[in-house]
Amino acid sequence: MTLKNRFSNQDLERIKAAVHEAETKSSGEIVPVFVERSGFYTIANYRAGLVLASLMFLFIIVADRYLHSVAVQDPLLIMILVAVGGIAGAALSQFILPVRKLFISQAHMDQATKTKAENAFLEEEVFNTRHRTGIMIFISFFEQEVIVMADRGISKVVEQKEWDNMVKAIIAKIKSGHVLDGILDAVKRGGDLLLEKGFVKTKDDVNELRNDLRIEN
């Protein structure tokens, strides 16, 4: 599934409107970043290929001993069958996402998501505000992971548990199929949190970061 399938144009406009509303009340800049996945995870293809090739070889051994009617004796045919099993495993991992996830460790996905989020924070210049009041809400859908990163102007006065609670709420909504509601709630909570911490919009405050959603399929 691509992000275009996850969100309608109306959904995207609602998210933009929520960001705009949150930013009109506070001096913060909220940047939602959505990616379909944070890594390519080609290692999963190799692992799946190895597993299915091994299972094919195991089947050939079992058939040779107990299933004589389907036993394979030709070494060349054995090699071809094992190779086909490996290719099939790699193909399943490449094109069926739940299969791919079976062959990726949680630690691997966590690291890929963290790296992708850190790169996005820099590429989108979330730090490029006068008072360092940018907030990035990063969502990676394949991994079902959310990272909220705040620039130092905000992070020095907002406790980590506040971001953790926001992340938990978004992930719960994503897993329950209410992705849009989770994002809208997070944007609103981000704006409210800024106001609670004293980041009130001033007369000379200007919009320093573009309001377009950052989407990567």
Secondary structure as UniProt FT lines:
FT   HELIX           3..6
FT   HELIX           9..25
FT   STRAND          29..35
FT   HELIX           42..66
FT   HELIX           68..70
FT   HELIX           75..95
FT   HELIX           97..102
FT   HELIX           106..123
FT   TURN            124..127
FT   TURN            130..131
FT   STRAND          134..140
FT   TURN            141..144
FT   STRAND          145..150
FT   HELIX           152..155
FT   TURN            156..157
FT   HELIX           160..175
FT   TURN            176..177
FT   HELIX           179..196
FT   TURN            197..198
FT   TURN            203..204
FT   STRAND          214..216
//
